[in-house]
Amino acid sequence: MRINARRVEKIRVQDEEVEEVNEFVCLGAKVSKDGGGTEDIKNRLSKARGAFQNLTKVWNTRSITKITKINLFKTLVRSVLLYKSETWKMTKCEEKKLDAFQSKCLRRILRIMWPTRVSNKEIIHIASVNRISDKIRRRQWNWIGHVLRGDKSIDCMVALGWQPEEKRAVGRPKTTWRRTVETERREAGWRNLGTARAAAKDKETWRENVKALCTYLHDQQ
């Protein structure tokens, strides 16, 4: 896979030409030439829908309580969706898609059908769960805290502090994982990466700061 490469010559290993692809799956995550997480988000949504459909008999049965069903949804469906979500670059559109998927599933579990007008915000409150977008944001910052507590020489830490030498192209910058993280860092009150690194040293305080980044914090899973 070539990303922003100027050279177009074919790569050969022991006289065998290496196949060039636009995307591939590595450890269950889809990596695409365009970068970001759009293709992987589509892939995880597809897998989560399949996991939800496989449990149709569970959602339809009345012998299982709604609380148990919601716990099964968190464990067997939401965990499939959130795999590797710490590294996703998400746009507002993608956040809405992820939140809409969870709301649709919860409506099915809670038996809230179409003519009944209940907002997604009320659904979240009734089910006592977090929005998917907030859940992902929390996972991302928990992972970032783990990286910040590590040695400065590790690859992830170097990538967080790296600055490109060339000037950015004219126009509105693209939404990237790093730009999103930097915006949220400033909103949290950390002026720079060094300030965030110092804050991450205290795990308990860091957890409280991460919670403040999320609108809803109903469940701990």
Secondary structure, DSSP 4 states (H G I P E B T S, - for coil): --SS-S--PPPEETTEEPPP-SEEEETTEEEETT-SSHHHHHHHHHHHHHHHHHTHHHHH-SSS-HHHHHHHHIIIIIHHHTTTGGG----HHHHHHHHHHHHHHHHHHHT--TTS---HHHHHHHHT---HHHHHHHHHHHHHHHHHTS-TTSHHHHHHH---SSPPPSSSPPP-HHHHHHHHHHHTT--SHHHHHHHHTSHHHHHHHHHHT-S------
